């Protein structure tokens, strides 16, 4: 009995330590710490047509997938592109279309919802040299399959290693009045100087 207990405790300790050590640490999105962090390397399983090399980090607000929450579909994401590329408005628009269509298809892979993926369309508008406004007609395949218009601000720059960073703040259209303030905090706390 003692041997079995020691083996069980050793296994539990190993599992806990492995889990702690395998958790991703933010390289770009260090703020807000209370928002859930995910990190995904390229190529993305759900959007293999995106040929960039690098990674993506996401920070999901509490209530991100709760339609009744004040923070429904409010999140940040950052993309670090290893390739020395020039980012254009058109390239960002193609990225968003490919990304969101692939994400929606992957989440809805069991076809729980009847979604016309061709209707997932992004538009972008240049506001300043390195700042774009974006909008995408998306289907919330995470909760109910309903169309959800997402608004975003996208800042991009090259870091000191000549890698391109896209810093994106996203809210549903109904919360667009929060977007500018969220993006300013995102830039202030997450964009490398």
Secondary structure as GFF3:
##gff-version 3
##sequence-region A 1 193
A	DSSP	alpha_helix	2	22	.	.	.	ID=ss1
A	DSSP	beta_strand	36	41	.	.	.	ID=ss2
A	DSSP	beta_strand	54	60	.	.	.	ID=ss3
A	DSSP	beta_strand	75	81	.	.	.	ID=ss4
A	DSSP	alpha_helix	89	107	.	.	.	ID=ss5
A	DSSP	three_ten_helix	117	119	.	.	.	ID=ss6
A	DSSP	beta_strand	121	128	.	.	.	ID=ss7
A	DSSP	beta_strand	131	139	.	.	.	ID=ss8
A	DSSP	beta_strand	147	158	.	.	.	ID=ss9
A	DSSP	beta_strand	164	172	.	.	.	ID=ss10
A	DSSP	three_ten_helix	173	178	.	.	.	ID=ss11
A	DSSP	alpha_helix	179	190	.	.	.	ID=ss12
###
